[in-house]
């Protein structure tokens, strides 16, 4: 097995511990494992010649996400942003530990951590590719579930922010997705 395959195996083993599940096309998956696989698939579509560091980052972007619960932080924007920042550091450090365990050098580990932490978003093409892929995973696999939980106004706000996070390749890919009638209506309104 290559180092890349060993790292994927370690990431997948870890993410299969996620307590939440996702059912997709009749198959049940641990949530973070499912989303890591789908993020990796999107990165490969968006960047067919992706570097090894980008491929690694795509598979561990939210590794162990369930270990730092949102409800451990105060309600509101400041609490949310603090939670997201702490999660980002946690994901990067967990990935670094696992990558070191399979023999990756420090420069590769540091690069994966930069991508996972989304440092230099908008100016770093690989970081932007991860952001595009994350938005596409949301739109393809999580959008409809969120519609059932939030008001139309809140969804439109989220969609506008999501669209703004993507660069042109992400936005073009988003336009190729199949959406439910309700999702398409919200997206159309958000993009007016």
N, C-alpha and C positions, 0 to 999 in steps of 0.2 A: 504494500500500500504506500502511496506517496504521502509526503507530509500534508499536502492539501487534503487528501482523503482522510488521513488520520485526524486532522483538525475538524473537518466536517463531522466525522463520527463522534468526536468529543462534544462538539457544539450540540449535535442532535441528541446525544444521550442526556445532556444537561437539560435541554429544552423539553424533552419528553417527560420531565418531572412536573411540568406545569399542571396545576390543579384544575384549571378551566379547560373546557373542551370546545372544539369546533366540529360541526358536522357539515361535511361538504360532499355533495353528490353521493350521499348515503354512507360515507365513511367517517368514522369518528377519529379525531386527532387531538393530541394535547395542543392547546392553542398556540403557544409560542413556537412549537415545532412546525406547525402548519404555516404560520405567518413567516417564519424564517425560510422555509422552502419556497414559498410564493415570492418573497422578496428576492431571493437568489435567482429565481426564474426570470423576474422582471429585469434584474440587473443584466443578466445574460442577453435578454432581448434588446435592451437599450444600449449595451456596450459589448458587442460580440467579441471584441478583443480586450476585454477587461483584464487589468493586472491581477496578479495573485492576491495582492493586498485588498483590492476592491472585492474580489470574490469571497475572500475570508470575511471581510466586514459585512458583506451581504448576508452571510449565514449566521452571524452572531450579533447583529445590530441591537436586538432587544433581549439578549440572553439573560435568563433568570428574572425577567421583568416582574413576575409575581412576588418576588422576595422583598420588594419595597412597595408596599400598598399605598395607593393615593390617600386612603383615609388616615394615614399616619401624619398627614400634613393638614394645615388649616384650610378651610374653604376659601374660595376666591382666587383671583389671578396670581397674587404673590405666592400663595401656598402651592398652586399648580406649577408655577414656573420653578419654584424651589425643588419640588418633587421631580420635575423633568430634568433639571440640572443634576440632582443627586443620582437619578437613574442613569443618565449619560455617563457619569464617572464610574458608576458600578458596572455597567455593561463593558466599558473599556477595560477596566481592571480585571474583570472576570475573563474576558477574551484573552488578555495578555497572559494571565496565569495559564490558561489552557494551551495557548500557542507556545509558550515557553516549554511546557511539558512534552510537546511533540518535536521540539528542537528548532523552532524558528529563531532567527537572529534578531537582535534588538532593533535594527533599523526597520525590518518588516513589521515587528510588533508595534513599534511607534507609529508607523504609517497606518496600520489597521486602527489603532486607537484614535488617530486624527480623524479618520473617516467615520468611525463609530460616534465620535463626539461631535461630528458635523462641524469641524473647525474650518473656517474660510469658506463657508457656504456662499454660493454665487460666484466666487472667484476660483474655486478648486473644482475642476470638471468631475473628478471622481466623487467628491462629496455631493455635488449637485446631482449626479447620477443616482446616488443612494436616496437623496431627497425625492427625486422624481419617482423612483421605484416605491418608496414608502407611500407616497400619495396615491399611486396607482393601486397598490395593495388595498389601501383604504377604500378607494372608489369601487374596486372590483369585488371585495370580499366583506366589507364592513359597513358600507354606506346604507344599504337597505335596513340593516339591523338598527342603525342609529336613527333612521327616519321614524321608526316606531316609538322611540324614546323621547325625541325632542320636537319642539315646535318648528313650524315651517320657517319662521324668522331666524331661529337659531341655526337651523340647517343651512339656510342661505348664507349666513355669516361664515359658517364653517367652510362651505364650498368656495366662497370667495377667497378666504385665507388659503385653502388648499391649492386653488388654481394659481394664486400669487406666489406660492412656494416653488412651483414647477417652472422649469425653463421650457423653451419651445419643444424639445423632443418629448418631454413628459406630457405637455398639453396635447400634442399631436397624438400620442399613444392613448391618452384619456378619451379622445374623440372616437377611437376605434372600439371602445368597450360597449357591450350591450347593457343597457340600463332598464330597470323596471319603469313602467309608465310614470309612477310617482317620482322616482329618482330623476328621470329625464326632465320632467316638468320643473323640479327644483333646480336642477343644474342649468337649464335654459334661463330660468329667472335670475339665478345668481350671476350668470355671464352677460346679462343685458347691460 
